[in-house]
Amino acid sequence: MNTILMTYFKYIGNELGTKRRNTVLSLLRPQPRASYLDCGCGDGKFTAELANKIDTRRIWGIEIIDSEIVKARKQGITVYKADLDRNFPLPSNSFDVVTAIQVIEHLFEVDTFVSELHRVLKPGGTAIISTENLASWHNIFALVFGLQPSTGPYISNRFSIGFHPLATEHTKKHKKNPHLAVMRGHTRVLAYQSFLALFQAYGFRIETVKAVGYYPLPSPFSGILARLDPTHAVDMIARLRKL
């Protein structure tokens, strides 16, 4: 039974990842020659895909893990090694587009991060932010049963406590992806309404919000319910404008 459940949850998890990526791409518009910054660019593969959708080769990234920086630079990205909990090593009003995909939940200094996003964007610039939703139904039910919300905040850097009862990939034994062993877990997980209020408080106009995933249901049911009830979906993705 556990094997069947594990296979099923991995399936809907992979499905969610694909839907998230496609949704982020759908929120970008072609802006030839735009200056583009990806916060937490990782190995740069998805950053390059996003840049291709924007139709620009002027690509910058911020990353803190050395092995990922090396890979991202091979993608043609100008990468700064920096901690996103601190001020960005970049000038103000520099970028037409900024993205932060599944990043904010790994940070401690959320105020610094959001204010820095606003600072480095040009007036009228676009930000695409994606993160997990603390108010999703699977987190609510976890709390009802006295469990840690599966999206975090995580309570251990060594053990898979509070992630998913059948999963082990969030322990610190990463053979295929060793960089994950040094990646910080989820420290700040935002509920839907707080997510929107945070960016509004820092002077962003919310143009579009998309909800993705509705655990434990697969497509097409998850897609329908996420549209009807975005407040309790798994992920939230916003396109923001700097006023």
C-alpha positions as CSV (number, residue, x, y, z in Angstrom):
1,M,0.0,0.0,0.0
2,N,2.8,2.4,0.9
3,T,4.5,1.8,-2.5
4,I,1.2,2.6,-4.3
5,L,0.7,5.8,-2.3
6,M,4.3,6.8,-2.8
7,T,4.0,6.3,-6.6
8,Y,0.7,8.3,-6.7
9,F,2.1,11.2,-4.7
10,K,5.2,11.4,-6.8
11,Y,3.0,11.4,-9.9
12,I,0.9,14.4,-8.7
13,G,4.0,16.1,-7.4
14,N,5.7,15.9,-10.8
15,E,2.4,17.0,-12.4
16,L,2.3,20.0,-10.1
17,G,5.9,20.9,-11.1
18,T,5.1,20.8,-14.8
19,K,2.0,22.9,-14.3
20,R,3.9,25.4,-12.2
21,R,6.6,25.9,-14.8
22,N,4.0,26.2,-17.6
23,T,2.0,28.8,-15.6
24,V,5.1,30.9,-14.9
25,L,6.0,30.9,-18.6
26,S,2.4,31.9,-19.5
27,L,2.7,35.0,-17.4
28,L,5.8,36.3,-19.3
29,R,5.5,38.5,-22.3
30,P,8.1,39.0,-25.1
31,Q,10.2,42.1,-24.4
32,P,13.2,42.0,-26.8
33,R,16.3,43.5,-25.2
34,A,14.8,43.5,-21.7
35,S,17.1,43.2,-18.8
36,Y,16.1,40.1,-16.8
37,L,17.1,39.0,-13.3
38,D,16.3,35.6,-11.8
39,C,16.6,35.4,-8.0
40,G,17.8,31.9,-7.0
41,C,18.6,30.9,-10.5
42,G,20.0,27.5,-9.6
43,D,21.7,25.7,-12.5
44,G,20.2,28.3,-14.9
45,K,18.3,25.8,-17.1
46,F,14.8,27.2,-16.3
47,T,16.2,30.7,-16.2
48,A,17.4,30.3,-19.8
49,E,13.9,29.0,-20.7
50,L,12.3,32.0,-19.1
51,A,14.7,34.4,-20.9
52,N,13.8,32.7,-24.1
53,K,10.1,33.4,-23.5
54,I,10.9,37.0,-22.7
55,D,13.0,37.1,-25.9
56,T,16.1,38.5,-24.3
57,R,19.8,37.5,-24.0
58,R,20.4,40.1,-21.3
59,I,20.2,37.7,-18.4
60,W,21.4,38.0,-14.8
61,G,21.0,35.7,-11.8
62,I,21.6,35.6,-8.1
63,E,22.6,32.3,-6.5
64,I,24.5,31.2,-3.4
65,I,25.5,27.6,-4.1
66,D,28.8,27.4,-5.9
67,S,28.1,24.2,-7.9
68,E,24.9,25.8,-9.3
69,I,26.7,29.0,-10.1
70,V,29.2,27.2,-12.3
71,K,26.3,25.5,-14.2
72,A,24.3,28.7,-14.6
73,R,27.3,30.5,-16.0
74,K,27.6,27.8,-18.7
75,Q,24.1,28.8,-19.7
76,G,25.3,32.3,-20.6
77,I,23.9,33.9,-17.4
78,T,25.8,36.6,-15.5
79,V,25.6,35.2,-12.0
80,Y,26.3,37.1,-8.7
81,K,27.0,35.0,-5.7
82,A,24.8,36.5,-3.0
83,D,22.5,35.8,-0.1
84,L,18.9,36.8,-0.9
85,D,18.3,37.6,2.7
86,R,20.6,40.6,2.2
87,N,20.8,43.6,-0.1
88,F,21.3,42.6,-3.7
89,P,24.7,43.5,-5.2
90,L,23.0,45.3,-8.0
91,P,22.0,48.9,-8.8
92,S,18.5,50.3,-8.4
93,N,16.1,50.5,-11.3
94,S,18.1,48.1,-13.4
95,F,15.8,45.4,-14.6
96,D,12.7,45.2,-16.7
97,V,11.8,41.7,-15.5
98,V,12.6,39.9,-12.2
99,T,11.6,36.4,-11.3
100,A,11.8,34.4,-8.0
101,I,10.4,30.9,-8.5
102,Q,10.0,28.8,-5.3
103,V,12.5,31.1,-3.5
104,I,10.8,33.2,-0.9
105,E,9.9,30.2,1.3
106,H,13.6,29.5,1.8
107,L,14.4,32.9,3.2
108,F,14.4,34.5,6.7
109,E,14.5,38.2,5.8
110,V,11.3,38.4,3.7
111,D,11.1,42.2,4.1
112,T,14.6,42.7,2.8
113,F,13.9,40.4,-0.1
114,V,10.7,42.0,-1.2
115,S,12.0,45.6,-0.8
116,E,15.1,44.6,-2.8
117,L,13.0,43.2,-5.6
118,H,11.2,46.5,-5.8
119,R,14.4,48.5,-5.7
120,V,16.2,46.7,-8.5
121,L,13.1,46.8,-10.8
122,K,12.7,49.7,-13.2
123,P,9.5,51.7,-12.7
124,G,6.8,49.8,-14.6
125,G,8.9,46.6,-14.4
126,T,7.4,43.2,-14.0
127,A,8.0,40.6,-11.3
128,I,6.9,37.0,-11.3
129,I,6.8,35.3,-7.9
130,S,5.9,31.7,-7.2
131,T,5.7,30.0,-3.8
132,E,3.8,27.4,-1.8
133,N,0.5,28.2,0.0
134,L,0.3,27.6,3.7
135,A,-3.5,27.8,3.5
136,S,-3.7,24.8,1.1
137,W,-6.1,22.1,2.2
138,H,-3.5,19.4,2.6
139,N,-1.7,21.7,5.1
140,I,-4.9,22.5,6.9
141,F,-5.7,18.8,7.3
142,A,-2.2,18.1,8.5
143,L,-2.7,20.7,11.3
144,V,-6.1,19.2,12.2
145,F,-4.3,15.9,12.9
146,G,-1.5,17.5,14.8
147,L,1.1,17.3,12.0
148,Q,3.5,19.9,10.7
149,P,2.2,21.5,7.4
150,S,3.9,19.6,4.6
151,T,5.1,22.8,2.9
152,G,6.9,23.8,6.1
153,P,8.2,25.7,7.8
154,Y,10.6,22.7,8.2
155,I,11.8,21.9,11.6
156,S,14.9,19.8,10.9
157,N,17.8,20.0,8.6
158,R,18.6,16.3,9.0
159,F,15.4,14.4,8.9
160,S,12.2,14.4,6.8
161,I,10.0,15.6,9.7
162,G,6.8,17.3,8.7
163,F,7.3,17.1,5.0
164,H,5.3,14.1,3.7
165,P,4.9,10.9,5.7
166,L,5.9,8.7,2.8
167,A,8.7,10.9,1.4
168,T,12.4,10.7,2.2
169,E,13.8,13.1,-0.4
170,H,14.0,16.0,2.0
171,T,16.5,14.3,4.3
172,K,20.1,15.4,3.7
173,K,21.1,12.3,1.8
174,H,21.0,13.6,-1.8
175,K,23.0,11.3,-4.1
176,K,21.6,12.5,-7.4
177,N,21.4,16.2,-6.5
178,P,24.1,16.9,-3.9
179,H,23.5,20.7,-4.0
180,L,20.1,20.0,-2.2
181,A,22.1,18.9,0.8
182,V,23.2,22.5,1.4
183,M,20.0,24.2,0.4
184,R,18.1,25.8,3.3
185,G,14.7,24.3,3.9
186,H,11.4,26.2,4.1
187,T,11.5,28.9,6.7
188,R,8.7,31.3,5.7
189,V,5.6,29.8,4.1
190,L,2.9,32.4,3.3
191,A,-0.9,32.0,3.2
192,Y,-2.7,33.2,0.1
193,Q,-4.0,36.5,1.3
194,S,-0.8,37.4,3.2
195,F,1.2,36.6,0.1
196,L,-0.7,39.3,-1.8
197,A,-0.8,41.8,1.1
198,L,3.0,41.5,1.5
199,F,3.8,42.7,-2.1
200,Q,1.1,45.3,-2.0
201,A,2.6,46.7,1.2
202,Y,5.9,47.3,-0.7
203,G,4.3,49.2,-3.6
204,F,3.6,46.4,-6.1
205,R,0.4,46.3,-8.1
206,I,-0.9,42.8,-8.4
207,E,-1.8,42.2,-12.1
208,T,-2.6,38.5,-12.1
209,V,-2.6,35.6,-9.6
210,K,-2.7,32.0,-10.7
211,A,-3.3,29.1,-8.4
212,V,-1.8,25.7,-9.2
213,G,-2.5,22.2,-7.8
214,Y,-5.1,21.0,-5.4
215,Y,-3.8,18.1,-3.3
216,P,-4.5,15.2,-3.3
217,L,-6.3,15.4,-6.6
218,P,-4.7,14.9,-10.1
219,S,-5.6,16.8,-13.3
220,P,-8.1,17.8,-14.5
221,F,-9.8,17.9,-11.1
222,S,-6.9,19.8,-9.5
223,G,-6.9,22.5,-12.2
224,I,-10.7,23.1,-12.0
225,L,-10.7,23.4,-8.2
226,A,-7.6,25.6,-8.1
227,R,-9.4,28.0,-10.4
228,L,-12.6,27.9,-8.3
229,D,-10.8,28.0,-4.9
230,P,-7.4,29.6,-5.3
231,T,-7.2,30.4,-1.6
232,H,-6.7,26.7,-0.8
233,A,-4.6,25.6,-3.8
234,V,-1.1,24.2,-3.4
235,D,1.0,27.0,-5.2
236,M,0.4,30.6,-5.9
237,I,2.0,32.5,-8.8
238,A,1.7,36.3,-9.1
239,R,2.6,38.7,-11.8
240,L,3.4,42.1,-10.2
241,R,4.1,45.5,-11.5
242,K,6.3,48.2,-9.9
243,L,4.2,51.3,-9.7
